Amino acid sequence: MKRIGLLAGSLRAESYARKVVRNLGLLVPNTVLVEPISIDHLPLLSDRLSEQEQAACRDFKDQIQRMDGYCLVTPEINRGIPGCLKNALDMASVSDTGSLWAQKPVVIASVSTGELGGLSASQQLKQLALVLGMQPVQPTELYLSCVQQLFDAHELLTDETVLPLLRSAMMNLSAAVEQVTTTEMEALTFKIGADKLCLMQDNQSVAQATFEWSTGLLVIQSITVDPAQQHQGFASQLMLKLIMMARLFHLRIVAGCSYSQWFFKQHPAIQKALCL
């Protein structure tokens, strides 16, 4: 499967950039894997690094090289991107084969608690992405202003004024990574609420999962499929999206319905990694 790397340009554990990039990871189809990329332990780029620091750089570069596309979300500091993000971009621009970012599609978004949505930081990041050989996909005008107001109690992005634009960007990124048309990618989409996940086909709900989200836990309560739409793998599609949600938001899963229990019995490695 193709992989999209999710990178937030911040070292703050509770940064809005981290929250946004997690939500963007939920907007890709199940045919693409998303993988968080941490820059927390990267040293400053230098020719005088310790062995431990060199190992951290190699691991980071290996992860960047494995990705087929990227989603970069930056906050804005003094009208520019944070130094930690510039350092990470520079780090993976140096290898025996040149820039490891080159020739790969990218979605770029910026966040701000103010009204401008990190516009200046976004423009700087787009310029750097082009210099490094990345290929920004449309729409490129993803400026999330007053970002602190866009999340629900679980830090899910639920604001319907911004979700369609973000979904379009991530669908276009997924299509570019898989080298298919966006229309093909949009055959099945998901709508996520505070306690419900709906699988949509042609804007109609064909299956849904209900869940309870408490501190550190995602309890799957039910998986239901429209009787006319059964035996098309829709229930497993819901499970895959719930698993991705758990991974991105660092949750443990409780299989509280018969289908989820059956699913995890069929996939013991996932059960061991994510379930209580």
DARASUL-V326497 format. One record per backbone hydrogen bond with DSSP energy under -1.0 kcal/mol. NH is the residue of the N-H (numbers start at 1). CO is the residue of the C=O. Records with the same first field share a line. If there is no record, write none. Layout:
BEGIN
NH = CO / CO
END
This chain:
BEGIN
4 = 33
5 = 69
6 = 35
7 = 71
9 = 73
10 = 8
15 = 12
19 = 15
20 = 16
21 = 17
22 = 18
23 = 19
24 = 20
25 = 21
27 = 24
32 = 29
33 = 2
35 = 4
37 = 6
42 = 39
54 = 50
55 = 51
56 = 52
57 = 53
58 = 54
59 = 55
60 = 56
61 = 57
62 = 58
63 = 59
64 = 60
65 = 61
66 = 62
68 = 3
70 = 105
71 = 5
72 = 107
73 = 7
74 = 109
77 = 80
86 = 82
87 = 83
88 = 84
89 = 85
90 = 86
91 = 87
92 = 88
93 = 90
98 = 95
100 = 92
103 = 133
104 = 101
106 = 135
107 = 70
109 = 72
110 = 142
111 = 74
112 = 144
122 = 118
123 = 119
124 = 120
125 = 121
126 = 122
127 = 123
128 = 124
129 = 125
130 = 126
131 = 127
132 = 128
133 = 130
134 = 129
135 = 104
137 = 106
142 = 140
144 = 110
146 = 114
147 = 112
149 = 146
150 = 147
152 = 156
155 = 152
158 = 150
162 = 159
163 = 159
166 = 162
167 = 163
168 = 164
169 = 165
170 = 166
171 = 167
172 = 168
173 = 169
174 = 170
175 = 171
176 = 172
177 = 173
178 = 174
179 = 175
180 = 175
185 = 181
186 = 182
187 = 184
189 = 200
191 = 198
193 = 196
197 = 209
198 = 191
199 = 207
200 = 189
201 = 204
204 = 201
206 = 199
207 = 199
208 = 224
209 = 197
210 = 222
211 = 195
212 = 219
214 = 217
217 = 214
218 = 252
219 = 212
220 = 254
221 = 210
222 = 210
224 = 208
226 = 206
229 = 226
237 = 233
238 = 234
239 = 235
240 = 236
241 = 237
242 = 238
243 = 239
244 = 240
245 = 241
246 = 242
247 = 243
248 = 244
249 = 245
251 = 246
252 = 216
253 = 274
254 = 218
256 = 220 / 254
261 = 257
262 = 258
263 = 259
264 = 260
265 = 261
266 = 262
271 = 267
272 = 268
273 = 269
274 = 270
275 = 271
276 = 253
END
